[in-house]
Amino acid sequence: MIGRLNHVAIAVPDLEAATAIYRDTLGAKVSEPLELPNQGVTTVFVELPNTKIELLLPLGEGSPIAKFLQKNTAGGIHHVCYEVEDIIAARDKLRAEGAQVLGSGEPSIGAHGKPVLFLHPKDFCGTLVEIEQV
């Protein structure tokens, strides 16, 4: 069911500074910022040969990333995203295995314009997991 690692998301308190580290210091290709009001974030993708790093900045005080940064003021890894071929089949299998799907359980459209779901960290070794249909 699980496919390749799509990205690792890192919450950051300063998107411009984080972008500069990846672009200028590490020499990576970095996308333009994209505001996603329905997810409460502004995101930037760092392109790597084998995956991506997603830099997340809260968009408003109600953002889940704002809450994460209150506990982790310097930022840190927020979630990992794995690709799946069929998000509904993956969701149903995960639920059958006892995993908790966050939110309504219905996919929303993620930063790549594809359906995504989030899975509770308690079911995945303390890691928030995003699955994205490819």
C-alpha positions as a Markdown table, in Angstrom:
| # | Residue | x | y | z |
|---|---|---|---|---|
| 1 | Met | 0.0 | 0.0 | 0.0 |
| 2 | Ile | 2.6 | 2.6 | 1.0 |
| 3 | Gly | 4.6 | 4.1 | -1.8 |
| 4 | Arg | 7.6 | 6.4 | -1.9 |
| 5 | Leu | 8.4 | 9.1 | 0.6 |
| 6 | Asn | 6.9 | 12.3 | -1.0 |
| 7 | His | 8.2 | 14.8 | 1.5 |
| 8 | Val | 9.2 | 15.6 | 5.1 |
| 9 | Ala | 7.5 | 18.7 | 6.5 |
| 10 | Ile | 9.3 | 21.1 | 8.8 |
| 11 | Ala | 7.5 | 23.8 | 10.7 |
| 12 | Val | 9.5 | 27.0 | 10.8 |
| 13 | Pro | 9.1 | 30.3 | 12.6 |
| 14 | Asp | 10.6 | 32.3 | 9.8 |
| 15 | Leu | 9.9 | 31.1 | 6.2 |
| 16 | Glu | 12.3 | 33.6 | 4.6 |
| 17 | Ala | 15.2 | 32.6 | 6.8 |
| 18 | Ala | 14.5 | 28.8 | 6.3 |
| 19 | Thr | 14.2 | 29.3 | 2.6 |
| 20 | Ala | 17.6 | 31.1 | 2.5 |
| 21 | Ile | 19.2 | 28.2 | 4.4 |
| 22 | Tyr | 18.1 | 25.6 | 1.9 |
| 23 | Arg | 18.5 | 27.8 | -1.2 |
| 24 | Asp | 21.7 | 29.8 | -0.4 |
| 25 | Thr | 23.5 | 27.7 | 2.1 |
| 26 | Leu | 22.7 | 24.2 | 0.8 |
| 27 | Gly | 22.2 | 25.2 | -2.9 |
| 28 | Ala | 18.8 | 23.6 | -3.3 |
| 29 | Lys | 16.0 | 24.6 | -5.7 |
| 30 | Val | 13.2 | 26.1 | -3.7 |
| 31 | Ser | 9.7 | 26.9 | -4.9 |
| 32 | Glu | 7.9 | 30.2 | -4.4 |
| 33 | Pro | 5.7 | 30.4 | -1.2 |
| 34 | Leu | 2.2 | 29.2 | -1.6 |
| 35 | Glu | -0.6 | 30.2 | 0.8 |
| 36 | Leu | -3.1 | 27.4 | 1.7 |
| 37 | Pro | -5.8 | 29.1 | 3.8 |
| 38 | Asn | -7.8 | 25.9 | 4.1 |
| 39 | Gln | -4.8 | 24.2 | 5.8 |
| 40 | Gly | -3.7 | 27.3 | 7.7 |
| 41 | Val | -0.2 | 27.4 | 6.2 |
| 42 | Thr | 2.1 | 29.0 | 3.8 |
| 43 | Thr | 4.4 | 26.4 | 2.3 |
| 44 | Val | 7.6 | 26.2 | 0.3 |
| 45 | Phe | 9.0 | 23.1 | -1.3 |
| 46 | Val | 12.7 | 22.3 | -1.4 |
| 47 | Glu | 13.3 | 20.0 | -4.4 |
| 48 | Leu | 15.8 | 17.2 | -3.8 |
| 49 | Pro | 16.8 | 14.4 | -6.2 |
| 50 | Asn | 14.9 | 11.8 | -4.3 |
| 51 | Thr | 12.2 | 13.6 | -2.4 |
| 52 | Lys | 11.1 | 17.1 | -1.1 |
| 53 | Ile | 11.3 | 19.0 | 2.1 |
| 54 | Glu | 8.2 | 21.1 | 2.8 |
| 55 | Leu | 8.7 | 24.2 | 4.9 |
| 56 | Leu | 5.6 | 25.2 | 6.8 |
| 57 | Leu | 4.8 | 28.7 | 8.3 |
| 58 | Pro | 1.5 | 29.2 | 10.1 |
| 59 | Leu | -1.1 | 31.3 | 8.3 |
| 60 | Gly | -3.0 | 32.8 | 11.2 |
| 61 | Glu | -3.2 | 32.1 | 14.9 |
| 62 | Gly | -5.6 | 29.2 | 14.5 |
| 63 | Ser | -3.2 | 27.2 | 12.3 |
| 64 | Pro | -2.1 | 23.8 | 13.6 |
| 65 | Ile | 1.4 | 24.9 | 12.8 |
| 66 | Ala | 1.1 | 27.9 | 15.1 |
| 67 | Lys | 0.3 | 25.4 | 17.9 |
| 68 | Phe | 3.2 | 23.2 | 17.0 |
| 69 | Leu | 5.6 | 26.2 | 17.0 |
| 70 | Gln | 4.3 | 27.3 | 20.5 |
| 71 | Lys | 5.7 | 24.0 | 21.8 |
| 72 | Asn | 8.7 | 23.9 | 19.4 |
| 73 | Thr | 9.8 | 27.5 | 19.1 |
| 74 | Ala | 12.8 | 26.8 | 16.9 |
| 75 | Gly | 10.7 | 24.7 | 14.6 |
| 76 | Gly | 11.1 | 21.1 | 13.7 |
| 77 | Ile | 9.8 | 18.1 | 11.8 |
| 78 | His | 6.0 | 18.2 | 11.7 |
| 79 | His | 5.1 | 15.2 | 9.5 |
| 80 | Val | 6.2 | 12.8 | 6.9 |
| 81 | Cys | 4.2 | 12.2 | 3.7 |
| 82 | Tyr | 3.9 | 8.9 | 1.9 |
| 83 | Glu | 2.4 | 8.3 | -1.5 |
| 84 | Val | -0.5 | 5.9 | -2.1 |
| 85 | Glu | -2.1 | 4.9 | -5.3 |
| 86 | Asp | -5.7 | 4.9 | -4.0 |
| 87 | Ile | -6.3 | 7.1 | -1.0 |
| 88 | Ile | -9.8 | 5.7 | -0.2 |
| 89 | Ala | -8.6 | 2.1 | -0.3 |
| 90 | Ala | -5.6 | 3.1 | 1.8 |
| 91 | Arg | -7.9 | 4.9 | 4.3 |
| 92 | Asp | -10.2 | 2.0 | 4.6 |
| 93 | Lys | -7.4 | -0.5 | 5.1 |
| 94 | Leu | -5.7 | 1.7 | 7.7 |
| 95 | Arg | -9.0 | 2.1 | 9.6 |
| 96 | Ala | -9.6 | -1.7 | 9.4 |
| 97 | Glu | -6.1 | -2.1 | 11.0 |
| 98 | Gly | -7.1 | 0.3 | 13.8 |
| 99 | Ala | -5.4 | 3.5 | 12.7 |
| 100 | Gln | -7.1 | 6.8 | 13.4 |
| 101 | Val | -7.6 | 9.1 | 10.4 |
| 102 | Leu | -7.7 | 12.7 | 11.5 |
| 103 | Gly | -10.4 | 15.2 | 10.7 |
| 104 | Ser | -13.6 | 14.1 | 8.9 |
| 105 | Gly | -11.9 | 11.1 | 7.3 |
| 106 | Glu | -12.6 | 12.5 | 3.9 |
| 107 | Pro | -9.6 | 13.6 | 1.8 |
| 108 | Ser | -8.8 | 17.3 | 1.3 |
| 109 | Ile | -6.7 | 18.8 | -1.5 |
| 110 | Gly | -3.1 | 19.3 | -0.4 |
| 111 | Ala | -0.4 | 21.6 | -1.6 |
| 112 | His | 0.3 | 19.5 | -4.7 |
| 113 | Gly | -3.4 | 19.7 | -5.8 |
| 114 | Lys | -3.9 | 16.0 | -4.9 |
| 115 | Pro | -6.1 | 14.3 | -2.2 |
| 116 | Val | -4.5 | 13.9 | 1.2 |
| 117 | Leu | -5.3 | 12.5 | 4.7 |
| 118 | Phe | -3.5 | 12.7 | 8.0 |
| 119 | Leu | -3.1 | 9.8 | 10.4 |
| 120 | His | -2.8 | 10.1 | 14.2 |
| 121 | Pro | 0.8 | 10.1 | 15.5 |
| 122 | Lys | -0.1 | 7.6 | 18.3 |
| 123 | Asp | -0.6 | 5.0 | 15.7 |
| 124 | Phe | 2.7 | 5.6 | 13.9 |
| 125 | Cys | 5.5 | 5.7 | 16.5 |
| 126 | Gly | 4.7 | 9.3 | 17.5 |
| 127 | Thr | 4.9 | 10.7 | 14.0 |
| 128 | Leu | 2.1 | 12.5 | 12.2 |
| 129 | Val | 1.7 | 10.8 | 8.8 |
| 130 | Glu | 0.2 | 12.3 | 5.7 |
| 131 | Ile | -0.8 | 10.1 | 2.8 |
| 132 | Glu | -1.2 | 11.6 | -0.7 |
| 133 | Gln | -2.7 | 10.0 | -3.7 |
| 134 | Val | -0.5 | 10.0 | -6.7 |
